[in-house]
Amino acid sequence: MALLTVQDIGKSFGGRPVLEGVSFSLDEGGILCLLGPSGCGKTTLLRIIAGLERPDTGKVVFAGQDMAAVPPHLRAFGMMFQEYALFPHRDVSGNIAFGLRMQNLPGELVARRTREMIEMVGLSGYEHRNVGELSGGERQRVALARTLAPRPRLLLLDEPLGSLDRALRERLMLELKSILKTVSVTSVFVTHDQAEAFAVADSIALLMEGHVEQIDSPERIYRHPASATAARFIGLRNLIDGRIAPSGGIETEFGLIRTPVLPGDASGTVTILIQPDAARPCAPGDDEKAGGPVIQGTVVNMLFRGRGYTLEVRTIHGTNLLFDLAGPLPDLAVGGGVRLLVDPAGISVLGSGPSVY
Amino acid sequence: MDRGLDRRGPEVAIKTPYSIILAALPLLFLGAFFFYPLASILLQGLMQDGHWDLSGPARLFSHRAYAGVIWFTTWQAALSTVLTLIIALPAAYVFARYRFAGRNLLLSLTAIPFVLPSVVVASAFQALLGSRGLVNAWLMDSFSLTRAPIALDHTIWFILMAHVFYNFTVIVRIVGSSWARLQPEISQAARMLGATPLRCFREVTLPLIMPSVLAASMLVFIFCFSSFGVILLLGGPRFSTIEVEIYRQAVHLFNLPMASALSLLQILLTLAFMGTYTALQRRTTVTLYPESRAVTERRVSTPRDMLIVGATCLFVLMLLGSPLAALLARSFQGPGGLTLDYYRNLSVNIGQSLFFIPPLKAMGYSLGFALSTLVMALAVGLPAAFTLSRASGPLGAVLDPILMLPLACSAVTLGFGFIIALDEPPLNLRTSVWLIPLAHTLVAYPFVVRSVLPSLKGIPNALKEAASMLGASPAMVFLKVVAPIVSRAVVVGAIFAFTISIGEFGATVFIARPDTPTMPLAIYRFLGQPGDLNYGQAMAMSSILMLVTAAGFLLLDRVRLDRGGGY
């Protein structure tokens, strides 16, 4: 049975709806990521789960209990805030010990657990530092240790890596995932960064304009986004219109694409997605035998990315597409022609509604 | 580095003859009208017949009566501070945390008592709760009593109430703004870690707002410690603070050495308290993260919120509004019902003695003095502000405290210094009509500096440099860039100077000549006289003074708000 169930949550601020009919559930030990652009209501949803905000409709059920009447301090959930919200008047160990002290545990136990947590996040020697003197990454560790110290039943993280610079984020992302898996705490994680969500989450709820667009595993969200909006949000740009052909398959500007996955849309119009890594330059004479569609066009832009190139191609039909190609590409130049062979496995048809998880 | 470039400008500027004249003007003024009188007090207090004599200061502590004055000054200030804290802290919370219609207006209104002249506040409390006040009159009327049932005149309660009334806004503003800057996430984090609301307040919120509570309390304590008008008018002869005692020793008993010794003590203590305040205030700014206001305020949504906010607003309006409303009402309340007599008779000298002049004349003098003060405070304050804005490094570190020192001196001490220093050559101004505007300028010009300096400092050097690079001469840079930017701040400073002068009491009571009293002085005299007409006229004049000061303040708040930034 699911540990956390969020049922039909709705919330509006000053007449403006922020969340509408949001539902999902999360099993024990799982990491769910609420992913969405800023202003999509994901932080509000997290605060509703925490009990810091009251939903207008719907309910939060945890371990079979409706949480509506339980105030935040009795929920035994842990929450890591966006800017960490460390207590500026307490040092590192004072921050970490706070939640333990609130349970009125014996001092000895508090001290031992605090030490353990400091060790776990690698801040030994920092016990009596003022939190104002810490770097962003160190603050993040203190916040994590403070949140985990009282062994929360559910961990809520609001953009835990949001305010850090890119290089540090990469490193802490790995660390965070391994810590969450080590302590095996059920977590809900809010972020606007898809890379972060893909790296840390077991499952992702894509939240757009207050409703759930799609809930899926990170791989499925990336390979089979439920809608054009979802695809665009996770950075997939190659969207092409197509029509379901009577003979099966989909008719596009590149010819007939054979695909077994067809949505049940009566109108017959669909959007297909070509993954950016699904193309490679045609070798002479492999058009026919490869069987995939061939894209012909002009190179508009070519960005060197180290491992390869990002190629912007304007097709002969006037559509601009982006592809990541492995280098080197001695035959290509901006303004020159190009023929790309697309791997059929990298083509998918977008569903017209949210898929069922 | 940018820093080096920034510094080059001021250093060059301070050496030009023009800047030296600018710096010399306020320094000369201070030298003649502040440091010279201060030195006179020092000599008067510590020397007797040409040699050092410390018996005066020693008597302060050995003599029971003086020790009693010092003790009373301290405990009444401490008690006033504690009462103000208890009453104002809940309001500080509500203003910091809730957003509701009329919030800014109400917050603006709470500051009015703070800027009112002490004589007006004294009149207002008399009008509300005094033996001839509205509440007593109503009670006597309703229950057919022959004596006023509420006897607060000349009791400590009257003094304490007036001090709470005065300083309410200090706590609300200082503590409220630090409370508002406190990220709500910090206390929410505590709640999420299992803290009950009470424990969260005790262990998180309270320690975080404590520095600002201490700083605000210190400020209130300083104000109450140097309270003069309120004690003199509401306390009667039974109560004497150091300030009141200086006045009595100097004016009633002509014991100048004792008055000087008391003044020295007052100056030393005030400086020590101000030092403590500055240290406390510095601590309030370090621990808090900057946070935009909109995030920390919350809408009034639940019935509980409505009750809290509604009760607070009602309480604030009652506490601060009722004495002022009573004052207005009482000024129209004659023995036989509503009347305009008190206002109509303002042009008549009913006392018929040399010491009484028609109130209308006093109002004229006040207006004249206030306008002169406005001009002089700008003439001294603007050069001082320009000098301070350019002086950096050690020079600035010396100039700033020198130029702002008058702020740390009570008006009573300034007035006392004037009468003992400026009544004989080399500077004999005893009969000069300029004595009052000079004293008022000393009190008012630091406010001009405080208004203009941030605005001057806020002009980026790059802006002036850009103007020069575009071909503007230094004079054009000043006229076209600097002047338009600081003009609003200058207006604020000017209104400050005018409002301060028109209500000034502490210094004026020493130096005003009998035939040219100001409005506050006339009110003081009328309040001390028997008879209903005298009392009513005091109420009428206080009402006018209150309206003028309040209008000045609201105008000031307006001008400052319109800036949309800065301070």
Interface residues (C-beta under 8 A of the other chain):
Chain A: G14 A50 L52 P71 P72 H73 L74 R75 A76 F77 G78 M79 F81 Q82 E83 A85 L86 F87 P88 H89 F98 G99 M102 Q103 G132 R146 T147 P150
Chain B: Q183 E185 I186 Q188 A189 A190 R191 M192 L193 G194 A195 T196 P197 R199 C200 E203 V204 P207 L208 T287 L288 Y289 R299
